[in-house]
Amino acid sequence: MPVLDAHLLSQLSGVKLRARAVMEGVLSGLHKSPHQGQSVEFAEHKEYAPGDELRHLDWKAFGKFDRYYVKRFEHETNLRAMMVVDASGSMNYQSGPLSKLDVAKVLAGALSYLLVRQQDAAGVSFVGGGKTEDIPARAAANHINVIIDALSGLEAKGSTDLFTAADHLAERLPRRSLVIVFSDFFDDREEALKRLLGLRARKHDVAVFHLVDPYELTFPFEDPTLFLSMEDEQRLEINPREIKQSYLEEFQAFLKRTRETCTAADVDYERVRLDEPLDTVLLRFLGRRAAR
């Protein structure tokens, strides 16, 4: 299926994706920065001091108070966003027409489209099997084609590796950025998710899309079944009826633990069922952030 679904994009017309945190950048745009500079938005006056730019003198204030005052502006900058797509083997799982990776591609592509359309910089980072591959963030109009081509050719394989993703992003994202992660978060290491969410402590704005297949939520298997791991060589033959209740309890605990860990780290958490309309998913996400 195409990464950018026409119906999905039509539902998002006019929607602006804004960062919650103060963003740092170099171009004029929609997002606040802590730096002072030239901008269309006036912030405050300060009394003139040697070294201030004379072009910012407010002559009306001088005429009123007989003192020199300088206009200070709140510089607005472009948002820099990185879409982090989990490309591990478990992302191939699907019980319906779309796999977890398919859904991650559509969501990452649509958000990249929105960002570039509003002259923000978008990039993607693919993580899986201990490897990473980046498409650097750019705001150029034709950059969306680069992102979509990369997403279209992405294949899932190897193990989930949130540690590698966290360390790689911490090194490659020196500025405050918006980091959006698309994953099923099947990393067995207890501290892996916290390590990834540690990007929030580095002043990045972090959001998580937790991809869940309907079968994972309902476990509708009845007859003796051979389950094959999608990330290694493990095989397990079981009677699903014997373990269904314990599985469902454990999986619900996993979902609750993941959400609570994200909330504690001040990270946006969005659970996505693969059978949900994706325009609804994105509008819910964007609407909640806009409300903040």
Secondary structure, 3 states (H helix, E strand, C coil): CCCCCHHHHHHCCCCCCCCCCCCCCCCCCCEEEEEECCCCCEEEEEECCCCCCHHHECHHHHHHHCCCEEEEEEEEECCEEEEEEECCHHHHCCCCCCCHHHHHHHHHHHHHHHHHHCCCEEEEEEEECCEEEEEEEECCCCHHHHHHHHHHCCCCCCCCCHHHHHHHHHHHCCCCCEEEEEECCCCCCCCHHHHHHHHHCCCCEEEEEEEECHHHHHCCCCCCEEEECCCCCCEEEECHHHHHHHHHHHHHHHHHHHHHHHHHCCCEEEEEECCCCHHHHHHHHHHHHHHC
